[in-house]
Amino acid sequence: MIRSARIFIPMASSKARIITRSLEPESEVPSFRTMVGITEVQDGVELLIEAEDTAALRAASNSYLRWMEMLIRTIETKEG
């Protein structure tokens, strides 16, 4: 059974564009247990994660959310 999660993170469109472009290459790397889509949407970023099992779904969710957190902190540090 396929497990899935749709996660929306609200943010300014300028940050959403940077994050989406930064993580797109990672989401395009094939994985045998997960498939991830990242999309810039109005007022934020949306992640769609599909996985073969709960452990893979959790691992992918944690990875992408941590990468997003790191990118947001980097952007905010640069902005001052």
Residue pairs with C-beta under 8 A, 6 or more apart in sequence:
2 50
2 51
2 52
3 50
3 51
3 52
3 53
3 54
3 56
3 57
4 48
4 49
4 50
4 51
4 57
5 47
5 48
5 49
5 57
5 61
6 46
6 47
6 48
6 49
7 46
7 47
7 49
7 61
7 64
7 65
8 41
8 44
8 45
8 46
8 47
9 44
9 45
9 46
9 47
9 68
10 43
10 44
11 19
11 43
11 44
11 45
11 72
13 40
13 42
13 43
15 72
15 75
16 40
16 41
16 43
16 44
16 45
17 40
18 71
18 75
19 38
19 40
19 45
19 68
19 71
19 72
20 38
20 39
20 40
20 45
22 67
22 71
23 38
23 64
23 67
23 68
23 71
24 38
26 36
26 64
26 67
27 36
27 37
27 38
31 60
33 51
33 52
33 53
33 56
34 49
34 50
34 51
34 52
34 56
34 57
34 59
34 60
35 49
35 50
35 51
36 47
36 48
36 49
36 50
36 60
36 64
37 47
37 48
37 49
38 45
38 46
38 47
38 48
38 64
39 45
39 46
39 48
45 68
47 61
47 64
49 57
49 60
49 61
49 64
50 57
51 57
51 60
